[in-house]
Amino acid sequence: MLTHGALLAALAGLQPGADVDQLAFASRLAPADPQAAADLVAFLTSASDPVSR
């Protein structure tokens, strides 16, 4: 569940006006492959952080 929440937060940070329905795929991705979802969260977080660029 933490990975799912982190993934939603990272995606919402990229598109602040995103509707929950637009992010429904995250609810399928996180439990299907938690490690891949966690890796995606790490990537999205670092990609959206201007300090890490």
C-alpha positions in Angstrom: 0.0 0.0 0.0 2.9 2.4 0.7 4.2 1.9 -2.8 0.8 2.6 -4.3 0.5 5.8 -2.3 4.0 6.9 -3.2 3.3 6.2 -6.9 0.1 8.2 -6.8 1.9 11.1 -5.1 4.8 11.1 -7.6 2.4 11.0 -10.6 0.2 13.7 -9.1 3.3 15.8 -8.6 4.0 15.6 -12.3 0.4 16.6 -13.3 -1.1 18.5 -10.3 -4.6 18.7 -11.9 -4.8 15.0 -12.7 -8.1 13.3 -11.9 -8.1 10.2 -9.7 -9.6 8.3 -12.7 -6.6 9.2 -14.8 -4.3 7.5 -12.3 -6.2 4.3 -12.0 -3.5 2.3 -13.7 -1.3 2.9 -10.6 -3.7 0.8 -8.5 -3.0 -2.1 -10.9 0.7 -1.6 -11.3 1.7 -1.4 -7.6 0.4 -4.8 -6.5 1.3 -6.5 -9.8 5.0 -5.7 -9.4 5.8 -3.8 -6.2 9.5 -3.5 -6.9 8.9 -2.1 -10.4 6.5 0.4 -8.9 9.0 1.4 -6.3 11.7 1.8 -8.9 9.3 4.0 -10.9 8.5 6.1 -7.9 12.3 6.6 -7.3 12.8 7.6 -11.0 9.8 10.0 -11.1 10.8 11.6 -7.8 14.4 12.2 -8.9 13.2 13.4 -12.4 10.9 15.9 -10.9 13.4 17.2 -8.4 15.2 20.2 -9.9 18.2 19.7 -7.5 18.9 16.2 -8.8 19.2 17.4 -12.4 
